[in-house]
C-alpha cells in the first residue's frame, strides 16, 4: 500500500472511531472498514487485480448498504469527447443493471454530466440526493433508478482515471464524512493498483521486445503491426540465412512476404494470415517460400496476437523455422500419424477413415459392419500400483493379444488411454433386414477377446489378471454413419460395465442416448458436490438362529425429486470419472455417525461397507479409514471392510499389504463376490480374511442346479479349512436357505429376510427381530442387545 493510501485508511479508521457507525443504511463502520481492508488486500496483493474487481465491489456494496456499486474508466473517442466506460458493476438483489444490454457499457459525459468532469477531475466528489440535482443530471440518474448517488474519483499517475459510483435506488441518503473517507481509501488503492499495473505492463512489453529480438538459434522471430497491411515492425537477422534477405530489406518492403510465397501455397497462406489478424486467433501454417537465390524453402510459421490489458491487439508475435529436412521424411510422418506410437496399432485416425470406407462398401453390397469398443476394467489401478511405465507395458501386451484374437481382415486400433477399437468389415447378411449372422460374428469376436485375455499377464514380475468391458454397434442395425457407430459402441461398453466386468453388450438403435449420458454425468457431479446420498442397511443374520448379527451399508443416490438411483447405475461411472474417492469418504463418515447413534441405543451390530476398486488402491487407505473410525469413537473390530475378489487379486502382493494394514488396525476383512474372480488358494491363505462372502450368482437356484450346489459346497469346505466365516449373499428362497444351513453356512443376507432399509427400520429389527421364513420360526430371534 502506498503512503497516501495508508494515511487515507488510517483516517477512515479514526473517523469511524469518532462516528461509531455509518448509519442505518450501511452495514456498520466495522463492516465497511473490513470491506476497505479486503479491497486493499485484493487490489494491491496480486497482479491480477482486474479479475478481483467484481469481488471488491460486492464486498463494498454489501458493507455500505448500497444498492449498486460501479467502476467507470474515462475513455475518449476519435473526436476527443470524454466517455465513461463501465468496467465493473455489482447490483443488490432486485436492482436492475445500469445498462439493460450487456454489450453496451459506454456513456458520454456530455451533455447530462458535463459538471461531473469539472468536479471529479479536480479531486472533488458528487454526493447528492438525485431529486435535488440539476435537471439534466436528475433525468439521467432517475432513468437508471437512482435515488441518491456518491461518485468518488480515482486517480492514477497524477491523472484522473475514472470514478467509483455508489447508488441508492430505494432510499435517499447523504453519505457521511467517515463513509467518504473509507471509500476514498478504496479509490486510492485502486489508483495505486493501476499505477503498478501500468509499470508492470511497461516492463512486460520491454521484456517481450527483448525476447522477440533473440539473436541466436534457428528460428526467425518477427513482430507485425496491428494495421490492415500487417506490416513488419521487426524481424531478426536469421531471416537472411533462411531466405537471403536482410532485415532492412524485409521491413522496408511490405509486399515482400506475399511475393516470396510459392504459387501453390500463396492463396492459402494469405487467407490464413488475414484470418489471424481479423479474428485474433493463432496462426500456424507450413508453406513454401522462394529463397533469394531461387531455391524453395519449407517454413513452419506460427504467430500469436499479443493484447493489452483491455484486450485490444498490440502486435502479432511470430516465429519461422526451416523445416525442409523434416518434409523430406513425409513418409515417416504419415506412418506416425496413422499408427499409435506405443502399441504400433493403427491410430484412431486410420480407424475412422477405414470405417468410412467399410460403411460405403457395405451399402453397395448390402453387408454389415461392426464396431467393438474395448475398455480395460480398472486399468487405473495398474498405473496407481505399478506405475505408468508398467501400465504402458501392459497396454502393449493387451494389444498383442487383441491382434491374435481377430481375423486378418479385422482391424484393431488404439483409441487412446486404455481403450481399443475393433472394426469387423464385410459381415454378410442372410437377407435385407436380417442381422442375426452379423451379430453372431461380432459376439464371436468379443468372446475370442475374452478368451485371449483369460490367461494372466506378468508385468514387472507381478502376475495380473485383466478383463475388459466391450460394447458392440452394428451398421445398419443401430447406426447409419461412422460417428454414431463409435458413439453407440462406447455407450454399449458403459452399459456393459454396469453389469459387471468382463462382459459385452450389443447396442440397438436409440438404446443409448449420448445427450442423456452427458446429462447423467452432470447430475452425478452435482450429487457428489452436494452429497445427495443416504445409506440403507441390509441385515446379516445367523442362519441357525435368525438373530441379526450385523448389517451391510449400501449407498443410495437421492435425486431432487426424491427418487433413488441404485448404486449399480452410478458407481461404475463414478469410478471412471474419478469421483469414487469422495463418495467413499462420505460413506465412512456416515457409517461412523450411524454406529455411534445405534450404540447409544445399546445396539451392538457389526457394520460392513464396500471398498470400490479405485478406493482400494489409495496409497493412504488404511490410515484414512482407521482415523475416521477411531476419531469417531467406534471400535474398529465392529466394522467389516469388504473388498471384491477381483480387486484383491489384480495385484495380490500389494493387496496383501493393504489388507494387513487394515486388519492390524483392528478392522475385520471380507472377500466380497467370492467365486467371480481368479483367486489363488495360496494367496488367499496369506491374506487376513475373516469372512468369505459367496456371490449371489452361485446362491441363486442352487437347490435346483447341481453345478451351483457343488460349487457352493466346495466354497463352504474351503472356508472351513481356512477358518473363515461364510456369508451367503442373495438368499431369496427357503430351499436355498435350507441347503446353506445343511452345508454349515453360518451367515446370510437376502430378500428372504429383508431388503436394504433406512437406519430407523434396523432399530425395529434389532428390538423386534428380523422377519423370518416359516422354516426358521422355531428359532429364538432374540434382539441384538
Secondary structure as GFF3:
##gff-version 3
##sequence-region A 1 785
A	DSSP	alpha_helix	3	19	.	.	.	ID=ss1
A	DSSP	alpha_helix	29	44	.	.	.	ID=ss2
A	DSSP	three_ten_helix	49	52	.	.	.	ID=ss3
A	DSSP	alpha_helix	53	64	.	.	.	ID=ss4
A	DSSP	beta_strand	68	76	.	.	.	ID=ss5
A	DSSP	beta_strand	82	91	.	.	.	ID=ss6
A	DSSP	beta_strand	106	108	.	.	.	ID=ss7
A	DSSP	alpha_helix	114	121	.	.	.	ID=ss8
A	DSSP	beta_strand	125	129	.	.	.	ID=ss9
A	DSSP	three_ten_helix	130	132	.	.	.	ID=ss10
A	DSSP	alpha_helix	135	143	.	.	.	ID=ss11
A	DSSP	beta_strand	148	156	.	.	.	ID=ss12
A	DSSP	beta_strand	159	168	.	.	.	ID=ss13
A	DSSP	alpha_helix	177	212	.	.	.	ID=ss14
A	DSSP	beta_strand	220	225	.	.	.	ID=ss15
A	DSSP	beta_strand	232	235	.	.	.	ID=ss16
A	DSSP	alpha_helix	238	243	.	.	.	ID=ss17
A	DSSP	alpha_helix	247	252	.	.	.	ID=ss18
A	DSSP	alpha_helix	256	260	.	.	.	ID=ss19
A	DSSP	alpha_helix	263	279	.	.	.	ID=ss20
A	DSSP	beta_strand	283	290	.	.	.	ID=ss21
A	DSSP	beta_strand	296	307	.	.	.	ID=ss22
A	DSSP	beta_strand	313	322	.	.	.	ID=ss23
A	DSSP	alpha_helix	324	327	.	.	.	ID=ss24
A	DSSP	alpha_helix	330	337	.	.	.	ID=ss25
A	DSSP	alpha_helix	348	365	.	.	.	ID=ss26
A	DSSP	beta_strand	368	376	.	.	.	ID=ss27
A	DSSP	alpha_helix	379	386	.	.	.	ID=ss28
A	DSSP	alpha_helix	388	405	.	.	.	ID=ss29
A	DSSP	beta_strand	411	416	.	.	.	ID=ss30
A	DSSP	beta_strand	419	427	.	.	.	ID=ss31
A	DSSP	alpha_helix	436	452	.	.	.	ID=ss32
A	DSSP	beta_strand	457	459	.	.	.	ID=ss33
A	DSSP	beta_strand	462	464	.	.	.	ID=ss34
A	DSSP	beta_strand	468	475	.	.	.	ID=ss35
A	DSSP	alpha_helix	482	499	.	.	.	ID=ss36
A	DSSP	beta_strand	504	506	.	.	.	ID=ss37
A	DSSP	alpha_helix	514	530	.	.	.	ID=ss38
A	DSSP	beta_strand	533	542	.	.	.	ID=ss39
A	DSSP	beta_strand	548	558	.	.	.	ID=ss40
A	DSSP	beta_strand	564	565	.	.	.	ID=ss41
A	DSSP	alpha_helix	567	577	.	.	.	ID=ss42
A	DSSP	alpha_helix	580	600	.	.	.	ID=ss43
A	DSSP	beta_strand	606	611	.	.	.	ID=ss44
A	DSSP	alpha_helix	613	616	.	.	.	ID=ss45
A	DSSP	alpha_helix	621	631	.	.	.	ID=ss46
A	DSSP	three_ten_helix	636	638	.	.	.	ID=ss47
A	DSSP	beta_strand	639	644	.	.	.	ID=ss48
A	DSSP	alpha_helix	645	650	.	.	.	ID=ss49
A	DSSP	alpha_helix	652	664	.	.	.	ID=ss50
A	DSSP	beta_strand	668	674	.	.	.	ID=ss51
A	DSSP	alpha_helix	681	686	.	.	.	ID=ss52
A	DSSP	beta_strand	691	694	.	.	.	ID=ss53
A	DSSP	alpha_helix	696	699	.	.	.	ID=ss54
A	DSSP	alpha_helix	706	721	.	.	.	ID=ss55
A	DSSP	beta_strand	725	728	.	.	.	ID=ss56
A	DSSP	alpha_helix	734	742	.	.	.	ID=ss57
A	DSSP	beta_strand	747	748	.	.	.	ID=ss58
A	DSSP	alpha_helix	759	768	.	.	.	ID=ss59
A	DSSP	three_ten_helix	774	776	.	.	.	ID=ss60
###
